[in-house]
């Protein structure tokens, strides 16, 4: 199943999203990680689209969305973009699936508007990151080459940092949406280069986190954690289940950061969660 490319202007930027399923069905919005794209959800969308209207967003500065001011790449701005998009589309209640950064956006939005959340999936992310995890993410992003001679070189880079889907075929499918031809030949990232700079203040934000917002969410929460992840610690995952009675944790064996959402354990948990 191929998503329909659509665009919407929110907060003075033209954002791209993919839409699957029937327009009149309940809505699931999927939000990707820091350097990824809406196409991360291409494998999952067909499983949900029979029962849901699935919208996968390219967050500002990524994929086919317009680049924004460099100082406006942060979770509160992203949550504002999400709110504006939902308002314009006339969506009053929504289920959210957020991977990594997308999960933090979802927590912030959901804690601000708990009455609008039907269900929430947090994929390998919590309300807070340890300083070690946030520093590691900064290194992953900032150390990535600006250009690659070929898609094969990009695959090799992702393998080196152990980031992304397990097979080369799946990794190539993911990466082809993240790159574009470079001016001098080869490939370069689609995303705004400003995103590759370590976000100022991230360690502080990571320590404080969004626990207050998380605890305001009353909808059912499904937490997916890769067993080999270095981003969502076991301690934070357990605390997420302790501070709210509506959260359930499922671990995806043999997977790091982050599950693709179509691993057998992840897909089964999602289909049960969404009753589809």
N, C-alpha and C positions, 0 to 999 in steps of 0.2 A: 504493500500500500504506500502510495506516494502522497506526502502532504501538499496542500495548496499553499503557495507562497502569497503572503499578504503583508501589507504595510500599514502602519498607523503612526500619526504624529502625536507625540506626547512630550510635554515639557520642552517644546521647540525642537525636538529631534525626531527624525523619521526612523522608526524601529521596524524591523522585519520579524515576522513570525510565521510558523507553519501551522496549518489547521487540518485536522483529521476528524472524520466522523460526521454526525448529523448535527446541524446547527441548533436544533431545538432540544438536544440532549443535555443532561447535566454536564457542567464544565470541569475539566481538569487542566490546569496550567502547569507546564513543566519548565523549570528554570535550571540552566546549566551551571557548570563550574567556572572558575576564574578566567581561564583562557580558552574555553570551549565554545560550542555553538548549539543552536536549536536542534541540529541534526543528530546530536547525541541521543535523542529520544526516538529516532526513526525505527530502531528495532522494537521498542516497547509499544509504540503508538498503536499498531494493528491489534494488539491484545485488548486495548481499552476502547478502541473506536467503535466497536459494535454497540456499546452501551453509553459511551461518553463522547462529548465534543472535546477533543484534545487540542490544546493550543501550546505550542513549544516556542518560546520567545528567544530571540537573539538579544541578549542584554546590550545596552548601549556600548558602542565601541568594539563590538564583536560581530563576527559573521557578516551578514548583510545589513546590519543596523548602522546608522550614522554615528560617526565619532562625536564625542562631546568635549567640553572643556576639561583639561587634564586634572583640575582640582575637584571634579565632580564624579570621579570614579570611586564611589563608596556606597555602603549598604543603605544608608538613609535615602540617598538619591535614587538608587535602584528600586527601593520599596515605593518611593513616590511615583516612579515610572510605572510600576505595576498597578498601583492604585488608579492612576490616570487611565491606563489602558482598560482596566476592568470597568471603570465608570463610562468611558466612551463606548464600550461594547455592550453596555447595559447588563453587565453580569453582577448580580447582587450577592450570590453565594458561589463559592468556588472550592474545589479541592486543589491542593498544591503538591507538586513533587519537586523537591529541590535537591540537587546534587552539589555538595561542597558549598561554594559561595552561594549557589541558588538556594540552599537550605537556610543559610543565614538571612538571606533576603526574605524567605518565607516566614521565618521566626519573627523577624522584625515587623513584617506586614501583619502576620497573624496575631501577634500580641497587641498591635494597635487596633486591629479590627476583628476581634475574635468572633463577633456575630456574623461575619461573612465567610467563615471557614467551615467547610463541610468535613473535610479530612485533610490530614497533613502527612506527607512522607518526607523524612529527612534521610538523605542518602550519604552516609559516611561523614556526617558533620553534626556538631552539637552547638549549644548556645555559646560555648567558649572553646578556645584553642589553648593548648599549653604554649608557653613561649618557644619551646623547642619545635613544636609543630608549625607555628606561624613563621619562625625563622627558616624552617625547611621549605615551606611554600614560597617564601621570598627568594630563596636560592634557586629553586626549580625554575621560577619564572624569569628571574634576572639573568640566569646563566644560559638560557636557551639561545642558540645562534640566531642572528637576525635573518639570515638567509640560508637556504639549502640548495645544493646542486640538483637534487632530485627528491622525489617522494621517498625513495629508498633511504636517503640520508636522514630525512625527517623521522622515518620509522626507527632507524638505528639510534638516533638521539633519544627518542622516547623509551626505547629498550634500555638504554644506558641509565636513565633515571628511574626505570621501573614504573612507568606511568602510562596508564591507558589499558585498552582491552588486551586479552591474552594472546590472540593469534595475530600474525602479520596481516592477514586478510581483513580482520576486524579493525586493526589499527590503521590500515590504509584507507578504509572506508570512513573512519573518523577524521583522519588528517586531511583528506581531500577537500573537506568543507572549511578547514581552518587556514588554508594557504591560497595564494594567488601568484600569477607570474610576476617575477621581479623585473625591474627596469633593465637590469644588465644581464638577464638570463637567470635560469633557475627559479626558485620559489621563495616567497617571503610571506610573513604572516598577514592575514586579513585584519587582525585586531590592531587597534591604535597602539603605536609603540609606547605611549605613556603608561599603558597598563603593565608593561614589562618592568617598570621601575618599582622597587619595593614600596608599597603604600606607606606613606608617613603615618606613624602612630599605630600601625597594625598590632605590634606587641601589646600596647596599652589596651586597645580595644579587645584583643584576644583574652587578656587577663580579666577584664571587667565583664565582657561578654554580654549576652542578651538573656540572662536567666530570668529577669523580671518579666520580660516580654513572653518568654517561653511558658512561664507558669500561668500566664493569663489565657493561654489557648485552651479552650474547653472541648474542642473537637477531638475525635480519635487520632492518635499519632502512631505511625509506624516508623521505627528507627531501623535502618539497614546499616550493618557495619561489616566491612571486609575484615576477615580474620587476620590478615597480614598488614592492615593499615597502620600508618604512623600518624594519622591525622585525628581520628576519633579514638581517644584512649578508652580502655575498658572502664576506668574509673568515671570518666565523664558520661559514658553510655549508661552505666548503672545508676548514676545520680539522676540522669534524665528520666529514668523509670521510677525513681524513688520520690521525686518532687511533684509528680503528677500521676493520678491514677489512670489516666486515659492513654498511656504510652505503652507500646510493646516493642521489644528488641528482638531482631532476627539477625543472626550472624551468617555471613556468606563465606563458606570455607574456601581457603586457598586464593583469596582475592585481596589485593591491596586497595589503594585509594584511586578510584572508587568503583564499586560494583557497577556493571553495565546495565543492571536491572533486568537482564534476561537470563542470568544464571538460574539454574533450576530452583535453588532455594529462594532467590529474590523474586523470581516470577511467580512461584507458588504463593509466597507471602502477599505479593501485590494483588494477585487475582482473588485471593480470599478477602483481602482488605477492601477491594473495590467491588466484590461480588460479581465478577465477570469471567 
